[in-house]
Amino acid sequence: MKYECVICGTSDLDKDTLGVNKKLLGKKTTSFYCMDCLADYLGCTVADLLEKIQEFKDEGCTLFI
């Protein structure tokens, strides 16, 4: 299944983008943001999100396998 950003319509979001959406917005979320729109929504930078994704991976979070 392909997912697209609910704000800008960017399609085919990658698994890390979907994972960070679920991790930060809740596992049951059904509306996904691309990295740029998620950063805007959360008031941070894409670099901040990428850093968090790496931290979650290092912790063994199953959303990023």
Summary of the structure (lengths in Angstrom):
residues: 65
radius of gyration: 11.0
end to end distance: 17.2
largest distance: 30.8
contacts: 160
relative contact order: 0.20
helix: 54%
strand: 6%
